[in-house]
Amino acid sequence: MQPGLTLVVGPPGTGKTDVAVQIISNLYHNFPEQRTLLVTHSNQALNQLFEKIMALDIDERHLLRLGHGEEELQTEKDFSRFGRVNFILALRLELLKEVERLQGSLDVAGDVAYTCETAGHFYLYQVLSRWEQYANKIKPLAKKGCFRHLSKIFKQLEEFRPFELLRSSRDRIHYLLVKEAKVIAMTCTHAALKRKDLVELAFKYDNVLMEESAQILEVESFIPLMLQNPQDGYNQLKRVIMIGDHHQLPPVVQNMAFQKYSNMEQSMFARFVRLRVPTVQLDAQGRARPALCQLYNWRYKTLGDLPHVTEWPEYRVANPGFAFLYQLVDVGDLNGVGESEPTPYFYQVSTELVYLV
């Protein structure tokens, strides 16, 4: 939550995604005027993160998912640029119907629910004056919830007014991207492909959160930090939050010369850790039985267990058909073939597949 750079090291099963989601929620609620860019290496990771964000109390009109992986989101709602514009236009009509109902109950003449602008005049000249008279006659506590609901309707309509004035779908999408959305999600690849377009649109954001940072190439980590032009010679970023685990998979570099001799498979996250930038380490895992966790927890300074991995029945009973909690099996070759490489850089052991099945 503090300005500047934050590195979070998350060993397996420690809840990196949940931490990321909570940080986004905190930023959204504590700094409502700020905009947060959410970046991951893969579409799958971005969707997992985005699905958890959708479950929070973040107004969905402020969420936007850019890129082609959006159709794989496990939701009936459309969080793409076109989907969000259509959602806002539909919500606008619903809110204007509410204004029409309010107009009828106050017995005010005229077509006040025709546009966001006419609704704004109605609120200013008809609703507020009546509310002030009403508020003077009752206790302060009794009025807050009702007035909050009313003011929220008209505040949203005021925000939606540009969508009336902008007629083309393209202009509405640009406005949504540059002004309306507060949490914008994309992959590193999308940021690289669309950087020029975003800068030309005067795209602005205050915070960047990168998930699975240790799998992102250094050059790919730079690009999401540079999607806006500096103002008065200064970058407008307030926070950069990188979450990852440099002990797990590094970035994939297929060219062996670049990989081995250029140190290209070192992520920016791993470089920061190597240069002893302070990190926050998540230190309790909730995924594996303690005996399984001991296979890898030596890799980390401190990695304990959350209570449920020793208390819940599913972690305590045996797995049917297995003699041990874990065992190593030497599978050997299958028909004289061991490890093979069907396509470049894709390795497989057919015997392992047979054993697993």
Buried (B, 14 or more C-beta within 10 A) or exposed (E): EEEEEBBBBBBBBBBBBBBBBEBBBEBBEEBEEBBBBBBBBBBEBBBBBBBBBBEBEBEBBBBBBBBEBBEEBEEEEBBBBEBBBBBBEEBBEEBBEBBBEBBEEEEBEEEBBEBBEBBBEBBEEBBBEEBEEEBEEEEEEEBEEEBEEBBEBBEBBBBBBBBBEBEEEEBBBBBBBBEBBBBBBBBBBBBBEBBEEBEEBEBBBBBBBBBBBBBBBBEBBBBBBBBBEEEEEEEEBBBBBBBBBBBBBBBEBEEEEEBEEEEBBBBBBBBBBEEEEEBEBBBBBBBBBBEBBEEBBEEBEEBBBBEEBEEEEEBEEEEEEEEEEEEEEEBEEBEEEEEEEEEEEEEEBBBEEEEEE
